[in-house]
Structure formats: C-alpha cells, structure tokens
Amino acid sequence: MKKVLYILLVLAAFTACRSGKNYSGVDLNQPLSFKQLDTLKTVSYDSINTQEIAIDTADIRWWKLFKDPVLDTLIREAFANNRDALIAAENVLQARYVLKIQNADFLPKFSANGQVNRGNFLLNTVGPTSNTIIGSAGVYWEIDLWGKLRRLSESAKADLMATEYGYRGIMISLITEVATNYFDLLRARSQYEISKRNARSRDSMTQIIQARYDKGIVPMIDVDQAKIQYTIAAGAVPQYERQIVQLENSLSFLLGRHIGSIEIGMPLADQDYDISFPVAPPIELLSRRPDVIQAEYDVIAQNALTGAAKANRLPSLSLNGLVGVAAPSFSALSLGNPLWSIGGELVAPLFNWGQLRRQVDIEDSRTYQALYRYQNSVFGAIAEVENLLATIRTTKEEIEIANERRRAALEAQFLSRERYDKGVTSYLEFLEQQRQAFDAELLLENLRSELLSNYVRLYKALGGGWLNEAEEQASKESAAQENQTN
C-alpha cells in the first residue's frame, strides 16, 4: 500500500509540472493620453461601463448615438443575415468543439474488441484446428507528466477566445460598413437632389437667355454659356444616380438581401454632428479593441504550443488495461474464464537527429512572430485613433467654413442674378457665382458625410460599445423592448 501511495505522490508531483514559460503579458509603454483630444467633445471616463464585454450585439449599440431609426433597423438586419457574420459565428462554434476535443485527452480512452479466429496456430501454440472467440474491453490513459496536454488545452482555449474576439471584430466592422455606406448613400441622394434642382434652374435660365437672344438683347455667347452651365449640372445627375444604385447594392449585400432600393431616414442635413466619445488612457480604450485582444490571445495560444513542443522532448507515460473472456465457441463464453492485463508504458525519445529540438525552435519563432503582430496591432491602433481624432477635428472646422461659404455663395448668386437682370453686370459674373454656389453645396454634403463616417470609424477604432450612463440605460431599455416584441 505504501508503494502505491508513493507512486501516486510521484505522479502527482510530475503532473504538477508544466513545460515552457507561462505567458505574463507585455509592457507596451503606451502614451498616457491621445494628443488630439483637446478641442473635441468627450465624456468622462469614470461614467463609462468598462466591464468585460460579452460577444453580444446588445453591448455594441453605439450606432444609436446617431438617433436614426432607419440606420438602427438596417444594422439589426445585417446582424441577422450577413453571411460573413454567420461564417464567423460558425468559426466560434468550431473553436469550441476543438477545445472540447482537446480537453478529452485528459480522460482515459475506452475501447471494445471482439475477435473470432479459426486455425491450428492459436494462442501461440501449434495444435489441432480449433476456434477461438475473444471479447474484451480496454482502457488507455496518457498521464500528463510534463503538462503537454495542459499546454495544448491552454492553446485551444486561447484560440477559442481569439476566434470569439475575431467574431466581435467582424460584427463591429459590419456596423461600420453599414453605417458608412448608409451615410454615403444619404450624401449621394442629397447631391442628386442638389444637381437636379440646379439643372432645372439652369435650364430655366437658359430658356430666358435664349428668349433675350431672340429679341436681340444679349449676344449668342450668353446662350452658349448658359447651355454649358446647364449641361454641367445635368451631367452630374446621372453620376449621382449611378452612385446611389451602387451604394444601395453594396448595402443590400451587407444586409444579406437581394439588391434593391434602400429606405433612408433623416436627411444628411438633419443628422447629429456633435457626438461625444470617451476620453481615457489609450491602453484602457484599446484593450477593448477586438483585433488587439485577438492578437494577444494568438500570442498566448502560440506560447502554449511552444510549451507542448518542449514536453514532446521528455518521456511520456501511459497506463493501459484489458479485461475480457475467451472460449472456443459462443456457447462456451463465460465470465468464469476471464482474461485481463494491466500495465504501463514509458517512452523516452533518445535520438531523432534534432527533430524535436528544431520543432521547439520553430514554435519559439512563431511565438515571437505572434508577439510582434500583437505589438503592431497596438501601435497601429494608437495611430489609427490619433489620425481619426485629427480628421474629425479638422473636418468639423472645414464644415464650419463650408457652411459659411455656402451661405455666402447662395447670397452672391442671388445678388448677381438681380444685378444681371438690371443690366448692371455681365452674364459671365452671374455664371461664376452660380458655379461657386453649386460647388459649395456639393462640398458641404461631402464634408457632412465624411464627418459622420469618421465618427463611425472612431468608435470602431476604440473597440465599439462605448456608451455613457444615460446612453447605456437607453440601450438596455431598447434591447428589452426588442426582446418583448420578438
């Protein structure tokens, strides 16, 4: 009994070992704050929910900040039907199965065997021709002496977490694509209407100039210039019409539906352009980014594989056993004639031309690669946020200037038309004011769409899911109402 206890204690000591180094994180030495926050509207970091995020659409409802119910409907439709999202969900399911398969290696494996033989060389002896029937059950159990199985399980679990955050990243990217395409569609439709309105106005003006020419009041060059300005505006109409069709098709694809027209909600001019976002140390914000978290789990998974490769260089121990019955015929099978065996096997690699050592080197190199990719993802994320903050700040400044330019251009166009009708100025001056007003209106719509899209990209860059307390409560109430409706 003491010998058995001693053996069990030795095995327990060995199984407590784990080959390789445990992952202890990386000091990335990130800046304390973002440089571009000074002039932008932010919310207090203390008021933000920073708890661990589940992979659920309910916690990434930041698109509701735009307060556009049509956009909300489109995003929920994309969640349900987008094929890339469904593929990513299946990847998560597969990773869970892989983890279950790997964890099953901790348990003994059972098998059943049945044999029916006839001959004169049975049971290792030569004799008369006879039958032998054997029925048995066996067990095989690999003892995890050096933690190889635990390292493989650790790697599979990290792969699962990486896959789950990859799925979350795809969902956030899906929101971004739907929202940016939607705002671009609003922009194209607005510019389409502006172009049609200007084309009608210029067509009317062309007819007036033609009538004046017919009466000998103005020269032919005024008629030609009027027609040129009309064709410029009229030529923009099919361009924006084409953009509308292309954007609607892109949105239909993202929504997982057949191509067709897309409903729109608030026009671009009525959208909210003064949206707040959280200010916090970069490492706190970026720790929520799915791609950054996924990259770190890739490091953890690969580090565990390095440990498993090291364990392969050490002896392995397995236990096996068998119990069954044997007889010359089925009628003679009886538990009174049992056969059994129990034993163990210790296998140690001796000489393999350095294959196992080189495999450790390969896994070690892959770990460094994963680590460098993780560091790159963090540095790239910091740069992406800084760029977007700068873009948002400067685009808002551009919009203020563009608004003033549009107001002044429309007023100048009106005054120039009055001056031309009174014969105070030339038609060329009026055409120039008309052109500037048209360009100013189109530019403003471009900037509005760009600002909204960059807000979306910023929330993606920050990992999504950022809501202050009031918005968080509103999101929960909205989710509860949706669940009751469903």
KOLMAR-850697 format. One record per residue (C-alpha): residue in one letter; y, z, x. Coordinates in steps of 0.1 Angstrom, whole numbers, plus 2048, in hexadecimal, padded with zeros to 3 digits. Layout:
N
AYZX;...
END
This chain:
486
M800800800;K81780881D;K8117E782C;V8197D580C;L8397E9809;Y8427E182D;I83D7BC827;L8527BD808;L86E7CF81B;V86D7B5837;L86E79881E;A88B7A980C;A89E7AC82D;F898787835;T8A277B812;A8C278E815;C8CC777831;R8DF75782B;S8E273C845;G90472D84C;K92773B846;N935745825;Y95473281A;S97274981D;G98E732812;V9A971F826;D9CC72B82F;L9E170D826;NA0371C830;QA1670D812;PA3C70F80D;LA4972C7F8;SA5B7167DF;FA626F27D5;KA826E47E4;QA8C6D07C6;LA8E6EB7AB;DAB26F77AF;TAC26DF795;LAA56DC77D;KA9D6F075E;TA80708763;VA6F725752;SA66746762;YA45747774;DA3E76A765;SA3E75C742;IA2374374A;N9FE747742;T9EC744764;Q9CA74F75A;E9AB73B764;I9A971B74F;A98C71173B;I9836EC738;D9926E9715;T9AC6D2707;A9BC6F06F5;D9CA6FE716;I9DA6DD722;R9F16D6704;WA106D2719;WA166B0709;KA226C36EA;LA416CB6FD;FA4D6A86F4;KA4B6B16CF;DA3E68F6C4;PA226926AA;VA1766E6AF;LA126746D5;D9FF6936CC;T9E867F6B5;L9E26646CF;I9D967D6EA;R9C068F6D3;E9B166D6CB;A9AD6656F0;F99C6876F6;A98267E6DC;N97C6596E3;N986650707;R967643719;D97165073B;A97567372D;L95367171C;I94466573D;A954682750;A94669A736;E92368C73C;N928692761;V92F6B675A;L90F6B8746;Q8FB6A8762;A9096C177B;R8FE6DE766;Y8DB6D0764;V8DB6CC78A;L8E46F078E;K8C86FB777;I8AF6E678A;Q8BB6F57AB;N8B971979E;A896712792;D88B7117B7;F8907377B9;L87273B7A1;P84D7367A7;K83E71479D;F81F715787;S8066F8783;A7E56F2772;N7C96DD780;G7A86CF772;Q78D6BD785;V76C6AC77B;N7576A0798;R73369279C;G72168C7BD;N70A69A7D7;F7256A77EE;L7366C27DA;L7456E27E6;N7426D680A;T71C6D480A;V7026B8806;G6E96BD7EA;P6DC6AE7CB;T6F269A7B4;S7056B179D;N7256B778A;T7426CE792;I75D6D7779;I77B6EC784;G7986F9770;S7B370C782;A7D7718781;G7EC71A7A0;V80D72A7AB;Y8257217C7;W8437357D1;E85B72E7ED;I86B74D7FB;D88F749802;L88E759824;W8AE74B833;G8C2744814;K8BC71F813;L8B671F7ED;R8D47357E8;R8E971D7FC;L8DC6FF7E8;S8E37127C7;E90671B7D4;S90C6F67DC;A9006EB7B9;K9167057A8;A9346F97BC;D92C6D57B3;L92C6DF78F;M94E6F0792;A95B6D27A4;T94E6BB789;E95D6D176D;Y97F6D077E;G97B6AB783;Y9766A875E;R9956BC758;G9A86A6770;I99D68775D;M9A869773C;I9CB69F74B;S9CD67C759;L9C366E737;I9E0682727;T9F7674742;E9EC65073C;V9EF652717;AA11663718;TA2064C732;NA1362D720;YA2163B700;FA4364070E;DA4261E71E;LA396106FC;LA586226ED;RA6D613709;AA5F5EF703;RA655F16DD;SA885FF6E2;QA915E36FA;YA815CA6E3;EA985D56C7;IAB65D56DE;SAAE5B26E9;KAA95A66C5;RACA5B56BB;NADC5A66D8;AACC5846D2;RAD75856AE;SAFA58F6B8;RAFC5746D3;DAEE55A6BB;SB095636A2;MB235616BD;TB1653F6C9;QB1B5316A6;IB3E53F6A5;IB4652F6C7;QB3650E6BB;AB4C50E69C;RB6B5146B2;YB614F86C9;DB5D4E16AB;KB804E96A1;GB8C4E26C5;IB965066CB;VB8050E6E8;PB704F8704;MB4C4ED705;IB45505722;DB4A52370B;VB2F5156F4;DB17510712;QB1E53371F;AB185426FC;KAF652F6FA;IAED53C71D;QAF4560713;YAE055B6F3;TAC254D705;IAC356B71E;AAC0584701;AAA856E6ED;GA9256970C;AA8F58F711;VA7F5926EE;PA5D5826F6;QA5C595717;YA5E5B7706;EA475AA6EA;RA2D5A2705;QA325C5714;IA2D5D56F2;VA0C5C36ED;QA005CC710;LA095F070C;E9F95F36EA;N9D95E46F8;S9DA5FD715;L9DF61A6FD;S9C360D6E7;F9AC60D705;L9B563070F;L9B063B6EB;G98D62C6EA;R9956156CD;H9975F06C7;I9B85E06D1;G9D35E06B7;S9F65EC6AF;I9FF6106B8;EA146276A2;IA326366B2;GA456566AA;MA686606B5;PA7C6446C5;LA846476E9;AAA86526E2;DA9C6706CE;QA8367E6E8;DA8A69F6F9;YA9669971D;DA9E6BD726;IA7B6CB72B;SA746EB73E;FA586F0756;PA4B70E76B;VA5971878C;AA4072A7A3;PA3472A7C7;PA247087CE;IA027187D6;EA0272A7B4;LA0A70A7A1;L9F36F37B4;S9D670B7B2;R9D36FE78E;R9D16DA798;P9AE6CD790;D9AD6B57AD;V9B66D17C6;I99D6E97B7;Q9836CE7B6;A9896C77DB;E9846EB7E4;Y9646EE7D1;D9586CF7E4;V95E6E3804;I94A7007F6;A92E6E97EC;Q92C6D880E;N92F6F9821;A91170580E;L8FD6E5817;T9056ED83B;G8F570F837;A8D76FF826;A8D36E7843;K8D470485C;A8B9716848;N8A26F784B;R8A06FE870;L89072086A;P86D72985F;S86572683A;L84D73D827;S83B735807;L8217477F2;N8057377DF;G7E97417C9;L7CE7327B3;V7B773F798;G79D72B783;V77972577B;A75E70C787;A73D702778;P7246E4777;S72C6DD753;F7466E4738;S72E6FA725;A72970F744;L74E71674A;S75373C748;L76C755753;G74F767762;N74F74E77E;P77274F78A;L7817407AA;W7A174B7B9;S7B674A7D9;I7D67597E5;G7E9753804;G80974A815;E81772F82C;L830733848;V83D712856;A855710873;P8646F0881;L85C6EE8A7;F8666CC8B4;N8766B089F;W88B69E8B9;G8AB6B08AE;Q8AA6A288A;L8B06C387A;R8CC6CD892;R8DD6AB88D;Q8DB6B0867;V8ED6D186B;D9086BE880;I90B6A4865;E90F6BE849;D9286D185F;S93C6B1864;R93B6AA83E;T9496CD839;Y9666C684F;Q96C6A583C;A96C6B881B;L9846D282A;Y99C6B7836;R99B6A6814;Y9A36C7804;Q9C16CD81B;N9CC6A9814;S9CB6AF7EE;V9E06CE7F2;F9FA6BE808;G9FB69F7F2;A9FF6B47D3;IA1D6C67E2;AA2D6A57EC;EA266967C9;VA376B37B8;EA556B27CF;NA5868D7C9;LA566907A4;LA6F6AD7A3;AA886987B7;TA8167A7A1;IA8768D781;RAA769D78E;TAB567B79A;TAA966977B;KABC682764;EADB67B779;EAD6656775;IAD265A74F;EAF366C74D;IB04650760;AAF163674B;NAFC64672B;EB20644736;RB1B620742;RB0C616720;RB2862770D;AB43616722;AB315F4722;LB2E5F46FC;EB525FE6F8;AB5D5E4711;QB495C96FF;FB5A5D26DE;LB7D5D26ED;SB765B2700;RB6B5A16E0;EB8B5AC6CF;RB9F59F6EC;YB8D57D6EC;DB915796C6;KBB757F6CB;GBB75666E7;VBC2580701;TBA557B718;SB8C560721;YB6955D713;LB5B562735;EB68586736;FB5858D714;LB3757E720;EB3759573F;QB3D5B4729;QB225A9712;RB0A5A572F;QB125C773D;AB0D5D871B;FAEB5C8717;DAE05D273A;AAED5F5735;EAD95FA715;LAB95ED726;LABE602745;LAC3622730;EAA261C71E;NA90617740;LA9E63874D;RA9564B72E;SA7163F72F;EA6F646754;LA7C66A750;LA63672735;SA46662748;NA50676767;YA50696753;VA2C68E749;RA2368676D;LA336A7778;YA1E6BB760;K9FF6A976D;AA0A6B0791;LA0D6D5788;G9EA6D577A;G9F36D4755;G9F06F073D;WA12700745;LA2170F726;NA3972C723;EA3174870B;AA417396EC;EA317176F3;EA0F7286FA;QA107396D8;AA1A7196C6;S9FE7076D7;K9E47216CC;E9F17206A8;S9EF6FA6A9;A9CB6FB6B6;A9C171469C;Q9D06FE680;E9BD6E068E;N99C6F468F;Q9A16FE66A;T9A86DA661;N9896CE672;
END
